[in-house]
Amino acid sequence: MFSVTRRIFTAGLLAATVLGAGAAHAADLKELKIGYQKTGLPVIARQQQLIEKALEPQGITVSWVEFTAGPPLVEALNVGAINVGWTGDAPPIFGQSAGSAIVYVAALPGNVGGEAIVAKAESGIKSVADLKGKKVAVGKGTSAHNLLIAALEKNGLTFDQIEPVYLAPADAAAAFASDKVDAWSIWDPFLAIAETRYTPTVLVRSPEVLKVNTYFLSNRDFAKENPAAVTTVVGALKVAAEWADANRDKVAAALHEVTGVPLEAQTLAANRAEFGIFPITDEIIANQQATANRFYKLKLIPNAIKIADAVWTPPGN
């Protein structure tokens, strides 16, 4: 615990040296609002109170706001209802195309095996190709939306050859349970819950068709005015990643404690998760740009975008 505390202190100390045009505004910051979902690194950081401990020397408290999916989280960032947050790859693309005031701060590993398209075994659907003409539940503008599009393309289908049923995860879960849809494109922990309840047929997992990341985002003005706070949070998330990798046997319990998702499902999700947070590289930008181009070509987003325009550069870099 001493070493973890020391790393938190060091991260906060380094962040305190960050200089920028918004430094004067940072002194007025009293509360940091973080948007999160029921899985991943931010949940670990919350359970360990790592961000709270890192920001305490700056006199900043932390509040957590839960979202079921990335699109509403991005909209909350846009309007300033939250300051920072974590989503999959697709939501910031939809947000940027719509003019949302967001920036990419850092990248995290993708969902690896924790995002997939599934169908119940009794449905008779055994492959992505079998989805032609079928109803597929998916959250519009989510990372699972991107997975669905990419999986169809790889299997010789176009998006208009299925019937997408746009639903939030909880509603999609109900539709899947009652057989109102034929398949479901979804991420952990909702995927893990479905796997433990129904033992469905997994048609494809994200890494089989995509090379993507998840992202730590910020409201654009907030990042400009409070670079030290943003840098401190990233440092605390790095400590959370180190803890998760060194304590994998405790990760599921930590996720369960914060989210209330059944321990069996969180164990499944935690065992296949990757933890880390790192700078956004040219390769990451290129992969994200390819996704944005795909969405624009399909007319799923209203405007063509340049991902690099929304990447935050810390002062001094």
N, C-alpha and C positions, 0 to 999 in steps of 0.2 A: 504493500500500500504506500510505503514511503516513496518508492521510485515513481509510482503513478502520480502521487501528489507533487513530486519534484518536477515531473514533466509538465503537469498542468501549470505550475508556477512559471516554468521556463517559457511555455507558450504564451502565457499572459504577459510576461516581461518583454518578450520579443515584439508582441503585437503593440505594446505600449509605445514602442519606438517608431511605429509607422507614422509617417507624416503625409499630409495631403491637404487639399484645398478645403476639405470639410472638417478639419480638426477642431475648429471652434464649435461646430455643431455636436461633435462627439461628446463634449463636456456636458451637454444638455440631455444626453440619453440616460434614461432611468430604467427602462424596461425593454427587453428584447423579446419579440414574439416570433416563435418558431413553428412553422407548419410541418407536420409529419404524418406518416401513414403507419399502419400496424406492423411494420416489419423493417428490418435493416438497421444500419448503423445509428441513425438518430435515436431509435428506441433504446439501444444499448447505452448511448450517451445520457439519455434521460434517466434510465434506471440507475446509473452510476453517479448522476448529478455532476458530470464532468464539466459541462458548459457553465452551470451555476457556479461551481468552484472557480473556474477560470475567470469569470466576469466579476466575481465578488470584489476583488481589489479595485475594480474600476467603478464600484458603486452601482452596478447594473444588475437588476433582477431579471429572471427568465420566466416566460409563460409559454405553454405548449398548446397548440391548437390542432386537433386531430381532423384529418380528412380521409375519406374512403378512396379517393383517386386523385391523380395529378391535375386534371383540368381545373377543378374548383380551387385547388391550392394555388395554381398559377394566377387565377383571377384574383384571389385574395392578395397575392404579392403585388399584382398590378395596381390595385386600389389602395395599397398600404395597410390592409387589415392585418397582415403579418409582415415581418421584415425579411426573413430568410426561410428556406424550406427545401425539401428533397422530393424529386419526382423521377419518373422514368424518362426515356428519351423523347417520346412524342409530345407530351404536354407543352414543353417550352417552344417547340416548333409551331404548334397551333397558336400559342400565345404571341410569339414574335410576329407571326404573319398577321395577327389581328391588331398589332401595335401595342402590345402589353409592355409596360415599363419594367422589364426584367433583364437580369444579366446572369450568365453562367459564371459561377465562382470557382467550382472545383468539380472533378469527376470522381465517381465511385464505380466499382465493378458492376457489370450488368447483372441481370437476375439469374444468369447461368441456367441451372436446371429448374429454377423456381418460377418459370413462366412458360406456359404451354397451352396448346389447344387440346381439349379433352372431349370425349363423348362417352356416354354410358355404354357398357359392353353389350347390353341388350338392343341397342339402337341399330346394330349391324354396320355401323360406320367404323371402318378399320384403317382408313388412310385419309390424308388431306384431299386426295382426288375424289373421295366419296362425299365431300361436302357440296358438290355441285347441286344447286337447287335446294340446299338445306338452310334452315334457320340457325344462325350462329350468334350467340350472345357475345357482346363485346362493348367495352366502354369507349365511346367516341373520343378520339384525340388522346387515347392512352397508349402506353407502350404495347399493350396487348393488341391494339388496333394495328400498330406497325407490324407486329408478329403475324397477324392474320393476313395482311396484305402480302408480306414477303413470302409466307408459306404457300399461299395460293399461286403466286407468280412462279415459284420454284417448281410447282406441280402442274404447270400448264393451264392454270385457271386464271380468269380475271375477276376483279372484285365484284363486278356486276353479275357474275354467275352464281353467287350465293345471295341469301337474304340476310343482311346484317340486322341484328336486333340490338339497338343501342340502349344499354342498360347500365346503371351503376352496379358495382359489385354485389351489394346486398340483394338488389332486385334480380340481378342475373342469377344469383345463387338460388333464389326461389323459383325462377323460371326453369332452371336446370333440374332442380329437384322434382318439379311437377311435370317435366317433359314437355313444356311449352316451347322449348328450343331443342334443336338436335345436337348442338355442340356449344362449347364455351371457350373463349380465348381469355385467359386470366393469369394473374400472378399470385405469388405467395403473400400472405398466408391463406388467401381464399383458395388457391390451387391446392395447397396442402390439406385444407379442410375437406375439399371435394374428394381428394385421393383417399383420405382416411375414412370417409363416409361411404363412398360408392365404388371404390377400386375401379375407376373408369379406364377406358382405353386412351392412352396418351398418343395423339396423332403426330405431334411434333413438339419439340422443346426449342426455345429461342436460339440457343447456340448453333442449332442445326441449319438455320437459315439467315441468321443475323450476327453481326459483330457490333454490339452497342454498349453504351454505358448508361448508368443513371447519373443524376446531376444534383449538386447542391447549388441552389439559386438564391438570388437576392433581389429585392426591389432595387431598381437602378439608382434612384436618388439616395436610398438608404446606404448602399455600398459606397457611393461617392462621398457622402457626408460622414460616414462612420467606418472608415477602413480598418481602424484598430479593432473594433468590435467584431467585424467580419473575420479578420485574420485570427482573432482569438478563438472564435467558434471553430474554424477549420483546424486549428491546433488541438482543440479539445476532441474533435472527431478523430484525429489521428491517434490520440491516446485511447479512445474507445476502440478503434480498430486493433490496436496492439493488445488490448485486454481481451477482445473477442477471440483473436487468433490463439492467445495463450490459455484461454479458459473455455474452450469449445463445449466442455461438458456442462458449463453453467449458462451458456448463451440462451438456450431454449427456455430455461427457468426465468431468465431476465426478461426475455420477450413476453413470456406468459404473464409475468407479474405486472407489466405495464399495460398490456393490451387486453388481457382476459381471454385471448384466443386459447382453445384447449391445448394443453401441454403436448399431447400426442402430435397435433398438427404443427405446433411451433418447433418441436424436436425435428420433425421431417424437414421443415423449412430451414432451420438453423444448420442442419448437417450438410446441406448442399449450398449454403450461402458462401459468398466470398466477401471479405471485409477489407476496406482500404479507402483512402481518400488521397487524391493526387492532382497535380496541376493539369490543366487542359492542354493537350499537345496538338500539334498540327494534324496528326493522324486521327485523333478523336474528333477534331473539328471537321475533317474530311468525311469521316463516317457519318457524322450527324448531318452534314450538308447533303450527303447522298439520300438520307431519309427525307429531308426537307424537299429535295428535288422530286422524289417519288410521290410525295403527297401533293405537290403542286401539279405534277403531270396528271394525276388522277382527279384534280379539281377538289381535293379535300380541304385545302387551305386556299384562302382568297388571293394571296399575294406571294410572289416569289421572294425569298429572303436570303440573306447572307449571314450564316451562323457567326462568322468571325466578328460581325458588327456588334454582337451581343455578349462577347466574352469580356469579363472584367479583368483589368490589369491592376494589381495592387500598386499603390504609390511606391516609387523607387525601383520598380521592375521595368 
